[in-house]
Amino acid sequence: MNAAIDAVLQELQRSENFLIELTQQLVRIPTVNPKFEADPALNHEADLQYYLRTVLDGFGMQTETTEVFPGRPNLIATLPGGDARSLILCGHVDVVPVGDKSQWHVQPFGGSIEKGRLFGRGAMDMKGGLAAAVAVARAIRRAKVELNGRLELHAVVDEEAGGFGARDLVKRGRRAAGLIVMEPTGEALMPAEGGLEWVRVTIRGRNAHSAWRFNELYPQPSSAGRLEPGVNALEIAVRFVTAVQQLERDWTTRKKPHPLLPPGVNTIHPGVMLCGAGLAANGLPQVITNPAIVPDVAVIDFDLKFLPDEISADIRADFEDFVVHFAQQDSWLRENPPKVQWDLYGLHFPPLNTPTDHKLVRAIIDSRAARGEETEIKGFTAVCDAAHYAGAGIPGVIFGPRGDGLHGPDEYVEVDSLLAVAETLAATAINWCGVK
């Protein structure tokens, strides 16, 4: 085993330029997620996958593509082996938009290197990590090391918009005994991340003309000629958001925090609120530009995060119970309760909670220790594709390079960290998969 590791590490070090140049090439192919910015000049996921497939085919991996959305394929590459000690190395190819180009001091898709930093959109998140995995597979092949367990590389689309690429692979039965997702972690090892739900609450009111607002607020003679008072859904929504803030404080302060995550990460973030008149077929208000109408629809979308050791079904039940009790405080809402909608836009991230004494965690720690490196273990405060594999029962961890500028200007990955991550992935893959 040690001889195999030494041979692969030596090959990685000899081929350091391959890793750097591959990262540059991946950055230079713009792969902005079209759900965020639809532009034929920027939406080149398929081109990147074609290029990457030629690289993988070139050193003898078995490759295939599967289409997730039209023109947006996943790429799978395999070194053959058994299931019992199989391992997936996963990275996404889509990136977020560049934003304000004037804030960049380099070309966003140039892949330039300055003072040990490789710049470009996606360099850190997460084409550098994906390139490291490709370099590992190449080094294993060039060193003529045969693994007992199957090693798969998953280059997936659409992670930034919900992870539908990874979800598609899981649905197709692409499973393994272990998983490493190479998101940028600063070379910290992260075996846990919380779950995420997008949930919509729709509150209904009753239309009226704003000129008759006094008819809603002040006592009026109860006569046959009195206009029916309006019910302002926007005002109810404001009260509801305030109440949710108290629920959030209860959850974040009274629930036992997860040992690998900062206290209070289980937040309930109100991200979008649209109020107006008339409920359209798309679930949103029809009229949102006329303040002379008492709004009868308020739609609030929440980004709800829960802890790695919690269960989605329990979180949903607790939130729905809260909404029911909120409605009981209002005579209108008792008769017209708010509607709760889960899986908004199909988005759902199960939690990841791999034990810190799991064999895969130990394999990474031991691989780094053998090279004199200590390993920081903590939780991932965002969400990533590891969630979807975890939801299918695949134990996983998140581990990737150092860098900065994530989703912002001047994104970069540290060049020396690329090689360090590749070395860790190589030693871990060999220890986990075993050799023939």
VOPAGU-2260 file (C-alpha; in pm, 1 decimal, decimal comma):
REM VOPAGU-2260
SITE   aa  ch    i         X         Y         Z
SITE  MET   A    0       0,0       0,0       0,0
SITE  ASN   A    1     272,3     249,5      95,8
SITE  ALA   A    2     464,4     173,1    -221,8
SITE  ALA   A    3     153,5     244,7    -429,3
SITE  ILE   A    4      94,4     572,2    -248,1
SITE  ASP   A    5     456,7     676,7    -293,8
SITE  ALA   A    6     444,1     597,7    -664,7
SITE  VAL   A    7     125,1     799,6    -717,8
SITE  LEU   A    8     249,4    1094,8    -512,5
SITE  GLN   A    9     570,9    1103,0    -709,8
SITE  GLU   A   10     371,6    1102,1   -1032,7
SITE  LEU   A   11     157,1    1390,8    -903,3
SITE  GLN   A   12     463,6    1592,9    -817,9
SITE  ARG   A   13     620,7    1525,3   -1158,2
SITE  SER   A   14     295,2    1627,9   -1325,0
SITE  GLU   A   15     223,2    1940,0   -1120,7
SITE  ASN   A   16     200,4    2146,9   -1439,4
SITE  PHE   A   17     -77,4    1919,8   -1566,0
SITE  LEU   A   18    -290,0    2004,5   -1261,5
SITE  ILE   A   19    -225,3    2377,5   -1287,1
SITE  GLU   A   20    -284,6    2393,4   -1660,7
SITE  LEU   A   21    -599,7    2181,2   -1635,3
SITE  THR   A   22    -740,1    2418,0   -1374,8
SITE  GLN   A   23    -661,8    2711,8   -1602,6
SITE  GLN   A   24    -830,5    2543,9   -1897,6
SITE  LEU   A   25   -1143,9    2467,9   -1695,7
SITE  VAL   A   26   -1162,3    2827,9   -1575,1
SITE  ARG   A   27   -1123,0    2955,9   -1932,6
SITE  ILE   A   28   -1438,1    2772,6   -2041,4
SITE  PRO   A   29   -1723,5    2992,5   -1909,5
SITE  THR   A   30   -1986,1    2775,1   -1742,0
SITE  VAL   A   31   -2221,1    3025,2   -1580,6
SITE  ASN   A   32   -2537,1    2849,7   -1467,8
SITE  PRO   A   33   -2804,2    2952,7   -1721,1
SITE  LYS   A   34   -3065,7    2968,4   -1446,6
SITE  PHE   A   35   -2883,1    3277,2   -1320,9
SITE  GLU   A   36   -2766,5    3431,9   -1648,6
SITE  ALA   A   37   -2879,5    3293,8   -1982,1
SITE  ASP   A   38   -2612,5    3392,1   -2234,1
SITE  PRO   A   39   -2479,4    3163,8   -2511,7
SITE  ALA   A   40   -2138,0    3323,4   -2465,2
SITE  LEU   A   41   -2127,2    3214,1   -2100,5
SITE  ASN   A   42   -2327,0    2888,6   -2077,9
SITE  HIS   A   43   -2068,2    2632,0   -2189,3
SITE  GLU   A   44   -2112,5    2342,8   -1945,2
SITE  ALA   A   45   -2144,3    2096,2   -2234,0
SITE  ASP   A   46   -1821,8    2225,0   -2392,5
SITE  LEU   A   47   -1634,5    2186,6   -2065,9
SITE  GLN   A   48   -1765,8    1833,1   -2020,6
SITE  TYR   A   49   -1659,2    1744,8   -2376,3
SITE  TYR   A   50   -1310,9    1885,0   -2314,5
SITE  LEU   A   51   -1281,9    1708,5   -1980,2
SITE  ARG   A   52   -1399,3    1382,2   -2131,1
SITE  THR   A   53   -1121,0    1395,6   -2390,8
SITE  VAL   A   54    -869,4    1444,6   -2109,4
SITE  LEU   A   55   -1007,8    1149,4   -1913,3
SITE  ASP   A   56   -1030,4     926,2   -2220,0
SITE  GLY   A   57    -671,8    1019,1   -2296,5
SITE  PHE   A   58    -536,4     834,8   -1994,6
SITE  GLY   A   59    -772,1     538,7   -2010,7
SITE  MET   A   60   -1071,1     609,6   -1787,9
SITE  GLN   A   61   -1412,5     474,1   -1879,7
SITE  THR   A   62   -1635,6     775,1   -1943,9
SITE  GLU   A   63   -2001,5     844,4   -2010,0
SITE  THR   A   64   -2234,3    1142,1   -2006,2
SITE  THR   A   65   -2597,4    1169,3   -1898,2
SITE  GLU   A   66   -2813,9    1469,3   -1977,1
SITE  VAL   A   67   -2974,7    1642,7   -1680,1
SITE  PHE   A   68   -3130,5    1932,7   -1870,4
SITE  PRO   A   69   -3116,4    1992,3   -2246,3
SITE  GLY   A   70   -2756,1    2070,8   -2335,4
SITE  ARG   A   71   -2639,9    2030,8   -1973,8
SITE  PRO   A   72   -2478,9    1687,5   -1923,0
SITE  ASN   A   73   -2316,0    1523,5   -1625,1
SITE  LEU   A   74   -1986,4    1343,3   -1684,3
SITE  ILE   A   75   -1889,4    1019,2   -1509,9
SITE  ALA   A   76   -1542,6     864,8   -1531,8
SITE  THR   A   77   -1450,9     530,2   -1378,6
SITE  LEU   A   78   -1149,0     325,2   -1280,1
SITE  PRO   A   79   -1293,1     -26,8   -1239,6
SITE  GLY   A   80   -1315,5    -209,6    -910,1
SITE  GLY   A   81   -1554,7    -362,3    -661,3
SITE  ASP   A   82   -1841,9    -198,0    -474,8
SITE  ALA   A   83   -1735,7    -271,5    -117,4
SITE  ARG   A   84   -1445,1     -24,8    -123,7
SITE  SER   A   85   -1570,8     209,8    -394,7
SITE  LEU   A   86   -1523,9     586,8    -379,2
SITE  ILE   A   87   -1677,2     885,1    -559,1
SITE  LEU   A   88   -1486,4    1210,6    -609,3
SITE  CYS   A   89   -1745,0    1475,4    -699,3
SITE  GLY   A   90   -1717,9    1831,4    -826,0
SITE  HIS   A   91   -1955,4    2069,6   -1001,6
SITE  VAL   A   92   -1875,1    2250,8   -1324,5
SITE  ASP   A   93   -2132,2    2532,8   -1313,5
SITE  VAL   A   94   -2039,0    2871,5   -1168,7
SITE  VAL   A   95   -2223,3    3182,4   -1054,4
SITE  PRO   A   96   -2222,8    3498,8   -1269,0
SITE  VAL   A   97   -1921,6    3726,9   -1270,6
SITE  GLY   A   98   -2114,8    4026,8   -1140,5
SITE  ASP   A   99   -1967,2    4373,7   -1181,9
SITE  LYS   A  100   -1661,6    4321,9   -1406,1
SITE  SER   A  101   -1519,5    4657,4   -1298,7
SITE  GLN   A  102   -1454,6    4506,2    -955,6
SITE  TRP   A  103   -1218,8    4245,4   -1104,7
SITE  HIS   A  104    -853,2    4331,8   -1155,0
SITE  VAL   A  105    -810,2    4029,4   -1387,4
SITE  GLN   A  106   -1015,2    3876,9   -1667,2
SITE  PRO   A  107   -1285,8    3669,7   -1493,7
SITE  PHE   A  108   -1232,3    3375,2   -1730,7
SITE  GLY   A  109    -862,7    3427,2   -1794,2
SITE  GLY   A  110    -711,4    3174,7   -1554,2
SITE  SER   A  111    -414,7    3403,3   -1487,6
SITE  ILE   A  112    -163,6    3330,7   -1212,0
SITE  GLU   A  113     -19,6    3598,9    -986,5
SITE  LYS   A  114     192,0    3539,5    -676,4
SITE  GLY   A  115      83,4    3178,3    -642,2
SITE  ARG   A  116    -285,8    3252,7    -695,8
SITE  LEU   A  117    -482,3    3121,2    -992,2
SITE  PHE   A  118    -763,8    3367,8   -1065,4
SITE  GLY   A  119   -1099,8    3330,6   -1234,3
SITE  ARG   A  120   -1464,9    3261,0   -1178,6
SITE  GLY   A  121   -1487,1    2902,9   -1060,7
SITE  ALA   A  122   -1115,7    2868,2    -981,8
SITE  MET   A  123   -1195,8    2814,7    -614,5
SITE  ASP   A  124   -1560,3    2708,2    -646,8
SITE  MET   A  125   -1482,7    2450,7    -762,2
SITE  LYS   A  126   -1288,2    2377,6   -1076,8
SITE  GLY   A  127    -961,0    2362,1    -883,8
SITE  GLY   A  128   -1089,8    2078,7    -668,6
SITE  LEU   A  129   -1230,4    1897,0    -970,8
SITE  ALA   A  130    -898,6    1931,3   -1153,7
SITE  ALA   A  131    -720,9    1786,5    -849,5
SITE  ALA   A  132    -942,2    1477,3    -866,6
SITE  VAL   A  133    -868,9    1434,8   -1238,3
SITE  ALA   A  134    -495,6    1467,2   -1168,9
SITE  VAL   A  135    -525,5    1195,9    -903,1
SITE  ALA   A  136    -695,5     951,7   -1140,2
SITE  ARG   A  137    -433,9    1026,4   -1404,5
SITE  ALA   A  138    -148,5     969,9   -1159,3
SITE  ILE   A  139    -297,2     637,7   -1048,8
SITE  ARG   A  140    -315,5     523,4   -1411,7
SITE  ARG   A  141      33,9     647,4   -1500,4
SITE  ALA   A  142     180,7     480,5   -1190,3
SITE  LYS   A  143       9,9     155,5   -1299,2
SITE  VAL   A  144    -165,5     115,5    -964,0
SITE  GLU   A  145    -472,1    -108,9    -980,8
SITE  LEU   A  146    -737,6     -41,2    -718,5
SITE  ASN   A  147    -954,0    -303,2    -549,7
SITE  GLY   A  148   -1242,5     -62,6    -512,1
SITE  ARG   A  149   -1403,6     131,2    -795,9
SITE  LEU   A  150   -1303,8     496,7    -824,6
SITE  GLU   A  151   -1555,6     728,6    -990,6
SITE  LEU   A  152   -1526,3    1095,6   -1084,1
SITE  HIS   A  153   -1854,1    1282,9   -1104,6
SITE  ALA   A  154   -1842,2    1619,4   -1282,9
SITE  VAL   A  155   -2193,1    1752,1   -1231,6
SITE  VAL   A  156   -2399,0    2048,0   -1347,7
SITE  ASP   A  157   -2636,9    2278,0   -1163,3
SITE  GLU   A  158   -2497,2    2258,4    -810,3
SITE  GLU   A  159   -2526,5    2634,9    -768,4
SITE  ALA   A  160   -2901,5    2621,0    -838,8
SITE  GLY   A  161   -2997,3    2326,5    -620,6
SITE  GLY   A  162   -2775,2    2031,4    -702,1
SITE  PHE   A  163   -2999,4    1878,8    -967,3
SITE  GLY   A  164   -2698,9    1727,3   -1143,7
SITE  ALA   A  165   -2593,3    1524,2    -841,0
SITE  ARG   A  166   -2954,8    1437,8    -767,2
SITE  ASP   A  167   -2988,5    1298,8   -1117,8
SITE  LEU   A  168   -2685,6    1073,1   -1075,6
SITE  VAL   A  169   -2816,8     939,7    -745,2
SITE  LYS   A  170   -3153,2     866,6    -907,4
SITE  ARG   A  171   -2969,5     676,8   -1180,2
SITE  GLY   A  172   -2812,4     453,4    -915,4
SITE  ARG   A  173   -2459,7     595,9    -915,5
SITE  ARG   A  174   -2365,0     491,0    -565,0
SITE  ALA   A  175   -2044,3     406,3    -379,4
SITE  ALA   A  176   -1924,5     311,7     -33,7
SITE  GLY   A  177   -1778,3     658,4      21,8
SITE  LEU   A  178   -1778,0    1010,4    -119,4
SITE  ILE   A  179   -1550,3    1313,6    -122,7
SITE  VAL   A  180   -1681,0    1643,8    -256,8
SITE  MET   A  181   -1394,3    1883,1    -335,5
SITE  GLU   A  182   -1565,7    2208,7    -240,7
SITE  PRO   A  183   -1316,6    2473,1    -119,8
SITE  THR   A  184   -1272,8    2413,3     253,5
SITE  GLY   A  185    -929,3    2566,8     305,7
SITE  GLU   A  186    -797,2    2210,3     344,3
SITE  ALA   A  187   -1017,2    2158,8     649,9
SITE  LEU   A  188   -1207,1    1830,4     660,6
SITE  MET   A  189   -1583,8    1874,1     684,1
SITE  PRO   A  190   -1792,1    1561,6     749,0
SITE  ALA   A  191   -2110,8    1749,5     838,3
SITE  GLU   A  192   -2343,3    2011,3     695,4
SITE  GLY   A  193   -2696,4    2108,4     786,6
SITE  GLY   A  194   -3001,8    2041,4     574,9
SITE  LEU   A  195   -3184,5    2306,3     375,5
SITE  GLU   A  196   -3545,3    2360,3     278,3
SITE  TRP   A  197   -3701,2    2631,3      66,0
SITE  VAL   A  198   -4052,4    2686,8     193,5
SITE  ARG   A  199   -4325,2    2924,5      76,8
SITE  VAL   A  200   -4600,3    3061,8     298,0
SITE  THR   A  201   -4898,9    3216,2     119,1
SITE  ILE   A  202   -5129,3    3441,3     319,8
SITE  ARG   A  203   -5467,6    3542,1     178,8
SITE  GLY   A  204   -5653,8    3859,5     265,5
SITE  ARG   A  205   -5950,7    4038,2     108,3
SITE  ASN   A  206   -5943,2    4306,8    -161,8
SITE  ALA   A  207   -6071,5    4657,9    -100,3
SITE  HIS   A  208   -5999,3    5014,4    -213,8
SITE  SER   A  209   -5735,1    5194,3      -8,6
SITE  ALA   A  210   -5967,1    5494,3      22,1
SITE  TRP   A  211   -6182,9    5281,3     249,0
SITE  ARG   A  212   -5897,7    5175,6     476,6
SITE  PHE   A  213   -6064,1    5362,0     763,3
SITE  ASN   A  214   -6350,0    5112,5     725,4
SITE  GLU   A  215   -6107,2    4836,2     828,1
SITE  LEU   A  216   -5944,9    5018,2    1120,4
SITE  TYR   A  217   -6210,1    5213,6    1307,4
SITE  PRO   A  218   -6552,1    5108,5    1446,0
SITE  GLN   A  219   -6821,3    5170,5    1185,6
SITE  PRO   A  220   -7198,9    5145,8    1210,2
SITE  SER   A  221   -7304,4    4793,3    1137,3
SITE  SER   A  222   -7561,5    4871,2     871,0
SITE  ALA   A  223   -7680,1    4724,4     547,9
SITE  GLY   A  224   -7493,8    4988,6     351,2
SITE  ARG   A  225   -7153,9    4930,4     506,3
SITE  LEU   A  226   -6886,9    4812,0     263,9
SITE  GLU   A  227   -6723,1    4483,5     353,1
SITE  PRO   A  228   -6389,2    4569,4     516,0
SITE  GLY   A  229   -6072,4    4464,6     338,6
SITE  VAL   A  230   -5810,6    4243,5     499,2
SITE  ASN   A  231   -5454,1    4355,1     427,1
SITE  ALA   A  232   -5244,1    4044,0     358,5
SITE  LEU   A  233   -4925,1    4251,2     359,4
SITE  GLU   A  234   -4979,8    4363,6     718,3
SITE  ILE   A  235   -5049,6    4007,9     826,5
SITE  ALA   A  236   -4731,5    3899,7     647,7
SITE  VAL   A  237   -4527,8    4158,1     838,9
SITE  ARG   A  238   -4662,4    4019,9    1165,5
SITE  PHE   A  239   -4588,4    3668,3    1045,9
SITE  VAL   A  240   -4225,7    3745,8     958,1
SITE  THR   A  241   -4180,4    3902,0    1302,2
SITE  ALA   A  242   -4324,3    3588,5    1461,6
SITE  VAL   A  243   -4092,6    3368,0    1253,3
SITE  GLN   A  244   -3798,3    3570,2    1382,3
SITE  GLN   A  245   -3896,4    3466,6    1732,7
SITE  LEU   A  246   -3924,8    3103,9    1621,8
SITE  GLU   A  247   -3577,9    3133,8    1468,3
SITE  ARG   A  248   -3436,7    3265,8    1795,3
SITE  ASP   A  249   -3599,7    2981,0    1981,7
SITE  TRP   A  250   -3451,3    2722,0    1747,2
SITE  THR   A  251   -3104,3    2876,9    1739,5
SITE  THR   A  252   -3072,8    2938,0    2113,9
SITE  ARG   A  253   -3257,8    2643,7    2269,5
SITE  LYS   A  254   -3167,6    2355,1    2042,6
SITE  LYS   A  255   -2841,9    2179,9    2121,8
SITE  PRO   A  256   -2586,5    2297,0    1860,9
SITE  HIS   A  257   -2398,5    2051,1    1647,1
SITE  PRO   A  258   -2041,0    2004,7    1773,9
SITE  LEU   A  259   -1883,3    2081,2    1435,2
SITE  LEU   A  260   -2085,4    2391,4    1350,4
SITE  PRO   A  261   -2115,8    2739,6    1501,1
SITE  PRO   A  262   -2416,4    2782,0    1731,1
SITE  GLY   A  263   -2713,7    2933,9    1556,6
SITE  VAL   A  264   -2661,1    2811,5    1199,9
SITE  ASN   A  265   -3015,1    2669,3    1193,0
SITE  THR   A  266   -3166,1    2992,7    1066,0
SITE  ILE   A  267   -3499,8    3075,6     900,0
SITE  HIS   A  268   -3412,9    3341,9     645,9
SITE  PRO   A  269   -3696,9    3542,7     486,0
SITE  GLY   A  270   -3556,3    3590,1     137,9
SITE  VAL   A  271   -3844,5    3699,3     -85,1
SITE  MET   A  272   -4181,0    3860,2     -12,7
SITE  LEU   A  273   -4428,8    3962,3    -282,5
SITE  CYS   A  274   -4759,7    4123,7    -194,2
SITE  GLY   A  275   -5041,0    4241,8    -416,3
SITE  ALA   A  276   -5382,3    4171,0    -556,0
SITE  GLY   A  277   -5501,9    3850,9    -712,8
SITE  LEU   A  278   -5330,8    3512,1    -701,4
SITE  ALA   A  279   -5194,4    3412,1   -1042,8
SITE  ALA   A  280   -5151,5    3056,7   -1167,0
SITE  ASN   A  281   -4779,3    3072,7   -1084,0
SITE  GLY   A  282   -4859,7    3118,1    -715,7
SITE  LEU   A  283   -4758,0    3486,9    -707,5
SITE  PRO   A  284   -4964,7    3807,4    -691,4
SITE  GLN   A  285   -5100,6    3931,7   -1024,0
SITE  VAL   A  286   -5084,2    4304,1    -941,1
SITE  ILE   A  287   -4785,8    4433,7    -742,4
SITE  THR   A  288   -4761,8    4796,1    -860,0
SITE  ASN   A  289   -5084,8    4953,0    -731,9
SITE  PRO   A  290   -5078,2    5069,7    -368,2
SITE  ALA   A  291   -5438,7    5187,9    -403,5
SITE  ILE   A  292   -5555,0    4827,2    -367,9
SITE  VAL   A  293   -5568,7    4655,1     -31,6
SITE  PRO   A  294   -5351,3    4349,4    -111,1
SITE  ASP   A  295   -5521,0    4014,3     -71,4
SITE  VAL   A  296   -5210,6    3800,3    -137,6
SITE  ALA   A  297   -4877,1    3785,7      44,2
SITE  VAL   A  298   -4619,4    3526,5     -61,2
SITE  ILE   A  299   -4309,1    3478,4     154,9
SITE  ASP   A  300   -4023,3    3246,5      59,8
SITE  PHE   A  301   -3793,3    3127,6     337,1
SITE  ASP   A  302   -3449,5    2965,3     325,4
SITE  LEU   A  303   -3472,3    2729,8     623,8
SITE  LYS   A  304   -3157,0    2560,2     750,0
SITE  PHE   A  305   -3156,8    2279,6    1004,0
SITE  LEU   A  306   -2889,4    2087,0    1190,5
SITE  PRO   A  307   -2698,4    1783,4    1059,7
SITE  ASP   A  308   -2850,5    1560,0    1327,4
SITE  GLU   A  309   -3207,9    1669,9    1257,9
SITE  ILE   A  310   -3462,6    1508,5    1025,2
SITE  SER   A  311   -3634,2    1702,1     749,5
SITE  ALA   A  312   -3977,7    1554,2     825,5
SITE  ASP   A  313   -3953,8    1670,5    1187,9
SITE  ILE   A  314   -3849,0    2022,2    1084,9
SITE  ARG   A  315   -4135,5    2046,7     839,8
SITE  ALA   A  316   -4383,8    1928,7    1101,4
SITE  ASP   A  317   -4252,8    2179,1    1360,1
SITE  PHE   A  318   -4275,2    2469,7    1114,0
SITE  GLU   A  319   -4625,2    2375,1    1002,4
SITE  ASP   A  320   -4733,6    2347,9    1366,2
SITE  PHE   A  321   -4599,2    2698,8    1425,4
SITE  VAL   A  322   -4800,6    2832,1    1129,2
SITE  VAL   A  323   -5117,8    2670,0    1262,6
SITE  HIS   A  324   -5071,6    2827,7    1604,9
SITE  PHE   A  325   -4994,4    3166,3    1451,3
SITE  ALA   A  326   -5321,8    3149,3    1258,9
SITE  GLN   A  327   -5518,6    3069,8    1573,6
SITE  GLN   A  328   -5436,9    3416,4    1709,7
SITE  ASP   A  329   -5631,4    3592,2    1431,8
SITE  SER   A  330   -6003,7    3554,3    1359,8
SITE  TRP   A  331   -5950,8    3598,1     984,3
SITE  LEU   A  332   -5665,8    3346,2     968,9
SITE  ARG   A  333   -5860,3    3091,4    1170,6
SITE  GLU   A  334   -6106,8    3081,1     880,7
SITE  ASN   A  335   -5845,9    3140,0     609,1
SITE  PRO   A  336   -5526,5    2965,7     725,1
SITE  PRO   A  337   -5194,5    3030,1     547,7
SITE  LYS   A  338   -5077,1    2773,5     294,4
SITE  VAL   A  339   -4734,1    2611,6     341,2
SITE  GLN   A  340   -4553,8    2480,2      32,3
SITE  TRP   A  341   -4236,3    2270,4      57,9
SITE  ASP   A  342   -3985,4    2170,6    -211,9
SITE  LEU   A  343   -4008,0    2518,5    -358,5
SITE  TYR   A  344   -3862,3    2507,8    -711,9
SITE  GLY   A  345   -3783,9    2144,3    -636,9
SITE  LEU   A  346   -3504,7    2242,8    -398,0
SITE  HIS   A  347   -3420,8    2026,8     -97,7
SITE  PHE   A  348   -3085,2    1942,9      63,4
SITE  PRO   A  349   -3074,4    1653,1     311,7
SITE  PRO   A  350   -2826,4    1690,5     598,9
SITE  LEU   A  351   -2478,4    1536,8     597,4
SITE  ASN   A  352   -2364,0    1392,2     929,8
SITE  THR   A  353   -2077,0    1148,9     880,4
SITE  PRO   A  354   -1930,8    1044,4    1220,4
SITE  THR   A  355   -1585,9    1181,9    1292,6
SITE  ASP   A  356   -1462,2     829,5    1361,0
SITE  HIS   A  357   -1584,6     700,2    1025,3
SITE  LYS   A  358   -1323,5     507,8     822,7
SITE  LEU   A  359   -1330,1     767,4     544,0
SITE  VAL   A  360   -1264,9    1050,4     788,5
SITE  ARG   A  361    -980,8     851,4     942,8
SITE  ALA   A  362    -839,1     773,6     597,3
SITE  ILE   A  363    -805,4    1143,5     517,1
SITE  ILE   A  364    -661,2    1231,0     857,1
SITE  ASP   A  365    -410,2     945,6     835,7
SITE  SER   A  366    -314,0    1035,0     478,2
SITE  ARG   A  367    -232,2    1389,6     581,9
SITE  ALA   A  368     -59,0    1282,7     901,6
SITE  ALA   A  369     173,8    1059,7     699,5
SITE  ARG   A  370     296,9    1377,9     528,9
SITE  GLY   A  371     325,4    1570,9     855,9
SITE  GLU   A  372       1,4    1766,7     812,0
SITE  GLU   A  373    -255,8    1820,4    1085,1
SITE  THR   A  374    -622,8    1817,6     987,8
SITE  GLU   A  375    -881,7    2059,8    1115,7
SITE  ILE   A  376   -1225,9    1900,6    1141,9
SITE  LYS   A  377   -1535,0    2119,9    1133,3
SITE  GLY   A  378   -1873,0    2153,3     968,3
SITE  PHE   A  379   -1968,4    2307,8     634,1
SITE  THR   A  380   -2188,8    2609,6     703,0
SITE  ALA   A  381   -2336,6    2621,6     351,3
SITE  VAL   A  382   -2482,0    2329,6     152,8
SITE  CYS   A  383   -2337,7    2135,1    -138,6
SITE  ASP   A  384   -2385,6    1819,5    -343,2
SITE  ALA   A  385   -2266,0    1597,1     -58,9
SITE  ALA   A  386   -2619,6    1637,7      75,1
SITE  HIS   A  387   -2781,3    1451,1    -212,4
SITE  TYR   A  388   -2547,7    1153,4    -182,3
SITE  ALA   A  389   -2598,9    1154,1     194,6
SITE  GLY   A  390   -2973,4    1145,9     135,7
SITE  ALA   A  391   -2914,8     822,0     -55,2
SITE  GLY   A  392   -2724,7     676,0     238,7
SITE  ILE   A  393   -2371,4     736,2     107,4
SITE  PRO   A  394   -2128,9     852,0     379,2
SITE  GLY   A  395   -1930,8    1150,3     262,2
SITE  VAL   A  396   -1700,2    1435,3     351,1
SITE  ILE   A  397   -1615,9    1773,1     200,9
SITE  PHE   A  398   -1251,2    1856,6     142,3
SITE  GLY   A  399   -1091,5    2103,6     -94,4
SITE  PRO   A  400    -831,3    2375,9    -150,2
SITE  ARG   A  401    -762,6    2718,9      -7,0
SITE  GLY   A  402    -852,0    3038,5    -185,9
SITE  ASP   A  403   -1074,7    3344,1    -165,0
SITE  GLY   A  404   -1330,6    3550,4    -355,3
SITE  LEU   A  405   -1600,2    3284,9    -343,6
SITE  HIS   A  406   -1896,3    3418,3    -550,5
SITE  GLY   A  407   -1726,8    3759,4    -554,0
SITE  PRO   A  408   -1470,3    3952,6    -758,7
SITE  ASP   A  409   -1113,9    3827,9    -804,0
SITE  GLU   A  410   -1195,0    3470,2    -708,9
SITE  TYR   A  411    -877,9    3263,0    -682,2
SITE  VAL   A  412    -740,9    2929,4    -568,3
SITE  GLU   A  413    -394,0    2892,1    -418,0
SITE  VAL   A  414    -170,9    2692,3    -651,3
SITE  ASP   A  415      24,7    2515,3    -378,7
SITE  SER   A  416    -303,2    2410,5    -217,5
SITE  LEU   A  417    -413,4    2240,6    -539,9
SITE  LEU   A  418    -118,6    2002,4    -519,7
SITE  ALA   A  419    -166,6    1946,9    -145,4
SITE  VAL   A  420    -531,8    1857,0    -199,5
SITE  ALA   A  421    -443,7    1625,5    -487,9
SITE  GLU   A  422    -188,8    1446,3    -270,0
SITE  THR   A  423    -445,5    1399,3       6,3
SITE  LEU   A  424    -707,3    1271,2    -238,1
SITE  ALA   A  425    -458,7    1028,5    -391,6
SITE  ALA   A  426    -340,9     879,4     -63,1
SITE  THR   A  427    -697,5     860,1      65,9
SITE  ALA   A  428    -826,9     691,9    -250,4
SITE  ILE   A  429    -555,1     427,1    -232,7
SITE  ASN   A  430    -604,7     365,8     139,9
SITE  TRP   A  431    -983,5     351,3      98,1
SITE  CYS   A  432   -1005,2     151,6    -223,6
SITE  GLY   A  433    -703,4     -72,2    -158,8
SITE  VAL   A  434    -469,8    -211,1    -425,5
SITE  LYS   A  435    -451,2    -543,3    -603,0
